[in-house]
Amino acid sequence: MNTDGKRKPEATEVAERAGNTGGGTDILARALQDKLEAALGASVIIDNRGGAGGTLGCTIAARAAPDGYTLLLTSASYSFAPSLYKDLPYDAVKDFKPITNFAQAPLVLAVHPSLPVLNVKELLALARKRPGEIHYASAGRGSNIYMTTELFKYMAKINLTQVPYKGGGPAQIGLISGETQVIITGILGAIPHMKTGRMRGLAVTTKQRSPALPHLPTIDESGVPGYDKPGWFGLFSPAAVPGPIIAHVYGAMAKVLKNPDTVKRLAAEGAVAVGNTPEEFGAFVRSEIVEWAKLIRDMKL
């Protein structure tokens, strides 16, 4: 795409932070892929780049040519990486331009069926009885799974032991196989395993219950008041990408997210379409970075 925004690229590469195929970012990207290609008049290549808590994908996107061919599709982990890592190879504010927050979805607190708990209060009681003996699966230090679980531990005043995996998909497999007993994971990946009984959902991480899992209470109402951490998914570009290109991509995304079929598809995955403006999304991201910075200091991470 030229800087005047008139010519559409033949392909837009999306450097993702979801990790392995099957993570929430990957699922949502593939749910939007066909309609986004139609709106852009271009191919959309989904390029998963997991590793280092997702910062590898961000680093690649930050260093990409600012021509609109490479965009970053990322999750909430983007907002706490600046405070969690001392030597982050990019600046989360200066090296990217926000385009839109295209979806939000709760995460699910779930356990392996063998763990003798049926709700959050029973999990808290067991964890306090057996401090450090219950293991939780994470997608590695710095991942969204890691941070939301550490926040849960901190607010609930319990001790769970982390078992890190290389991505959200492997973390779910670790829970399903029984290597770990607890996980906080994306609703998109959790629902299929809950339906087959390989994973027992206890609660969602948002303040309100999820329409996709209305029977599950929130962590807030289940014994950890004030807990509220939805998962969000956003689209960014390298900072030097010209404004007309940003406007063109945002226009295509906004069109896709207003499509009733897209809204229905996302709802089936447990997500809600957002599609706010680059300015609105930028303000949201900056507020999230500030909030997580305080939490990370409080939790001594």
QUIKA-V191305 format. One record per residue. RES is the residue in one letter. PSI is psi as a letter, one per 20 degrees, with the letter a starting at -180 (* if undefined). OMEGA is omega in whole degrees, -180 to 180 (none if undefined). D_FIRST is the distance of its C-alpha to the first C-alpha in whole Angstrom. Layout:
res->(RES RES)
psi->(PSI PSI)
omega->(OMEGA OMEGA)
d_first->(D_FIRST D_FIRST)
//
This chain:
res->(M N T D G K R K P E A T E V A E R A G N T G G G T D I L A R A L Q D K L E A A L G A S V I I D N R G G A G G T L G C T I A A R A A P D G Y T L L L T S A S Y S F A P S L Y K D L P Y D A V K D F K P I T N F A Q A P L V L A V H P S L P V L N V K E L L A L A R K R P G E I H Y A S A G R G S N I Y M T T E L F K Y M A K I N L T Q V P Y K G G G P A Q I G L I S G E T Q V I I T G I L G A I P H M K T G R M R G L A V T T K Q R S P A L P H L P T I D E S G V P G Y D K P G W F G L F S P A A V P G P I I A H V Y G A M A K V L K N P D T V K R L A A E G A V A V G N T P E E F G A F V R S E I V E W A K L I R D M K L)
psi->(p r i i j h p q q h q o p o o q j h c q p i r g g g g h g h h i g g h h g g h h k q q o p o n p n r q l k i i g g g g g h h j q p l j i h p r o o r a i h h i i h h h h p h l p j r o h g h i q p q g q o i q q q q r p o r r q h i p l q i r g h h g g g g h h h m p i h p p q p r k q p i r h g g g h g h g g g g h i l r o q p p o q r m r h g h g h h h g h i j h r i q q o r q h g h h g h h h h i j i p o p h r q i r h q q p h h m i i p r q h g i j i m p i p n n q q q p r p r r q h j p q g h g g h g g g h g g g g g i i p h h g g g g g h h j j q p p f k r r h g g h g h g g h h h g g g h g g g h g h i l *)
omega->(176 -179 177 175 -175 -179 -179 -180 177 179 175 180 179 177 -172 176 -175 -176 -176 176 -179 175 -176 -180 180 -179 -179 179 -179 177 -179 -167 -175 -178 177 176 180 -179 180 -172 -174 175 176 -179 180 -175 -179 178 179 176 177 179 179 -176 178 179 178 -180 179 -179 -179 -177 -178 177 -176 -176 180 -180 -179 178 179 174 -169 -177 -176 179 177 -171 179 177 -179 -180 -175 -177 -179 -175 178 -175 177 177 -174 180 -173 -173 -179 170 177 177 176 169 -169 179 171 179 177 168 -178 170 -176 179 172 -177 -179 180 -173 176 -180 180 -176 -178 177 177 180 -180 -179 180 179 177 -178 -176 178 -177 180 -175 176 180 174 176 179 179 -179 179 178 178 -180 -174 -180 177 177 176 176 178 -176 -177 -180 -179 177 -180 173 -178 -178 168 -176 175 -178 178 -178 178 176 178 177 178 177 178 -178 -179 -179 176 176 -176 -174 174 164 -171 -179 -178 -177 180 -175 -173 -180 -179 176 180 -180 179 180 -179 -180 179 179 -176 174 -172 -178 -179 178 176 -179 176 -180 180 -173 -179 -179 176 174 175 180 -178 -175 176 177 -175 179 180 -179 -179 176 171 176 -176 -174 -180 180 171 170 -171 -174 178 -177 -179 -180 178 177 -179 -179 -180 179 180 178 179 -180 179 -179 -175 176 -179 -179 179 178 180 179 -180 179 179 178 179 180 -177 178 178 -180 176 178 -176 176 180 179 -180 178 179 179 -179 179 178 178 179 179 -179 -180 178 178 -179 -180 176 -179 -178 180 178 none)
d_first->(0 4 7 8 6 7 5 5 5 8 10 10 13 15 18 21 24 26 28 29 28 30 29 29 25 25 26 24 21 23 24 21 19 19 19 16 14 16 14 11 11 10 13 14 16 18 19 23 23 27 29 31 31 27 26 25 22 21 22 19 17 18 18 14 12 10 6 6 7 11 13 16 19 22 26 28 29 26 29 32 30 30 34 35 34 35 33 29 27 24 25 24 24 22 20 18 17 18 16 19 22 22 26 29 32 35 36 39 42 44 47 48 51 53 53 56 54 53 52 50 54 55 52 53 57 56 54 57 59 58 55 53 54 51 48 45 42 38 35 36 37 34 33 33 36 38 37 38 41 42 42 44 47 47 47 50 52 52 51 49 48 44 43 40 38 34 32 33 34 36 38 39 40 42 44 44 46 48 47 47 48 46 42 40 37 34 35 33 34 38 38 39 41 43 44 45 47 46 45 47 45 47 44 41 40 39 41 41 42 39 39 38 41 44 47 46 47 45 45 46 49 50 52 49 49 45 43 40 37 34 31 28 24 21 17 16 13 14 16 14 10 10 12 10 7 11 12 10 11 14 15 14 16 19 19 20 22 24 25 28 28 25 28 31 29 29 32 33 32 34 31 30 26 26 22 23 21 19 22 25 23 23 27 28 26 28 31 31 31 34 36 35 36 40 40 40 42 45 44 45 42)
//
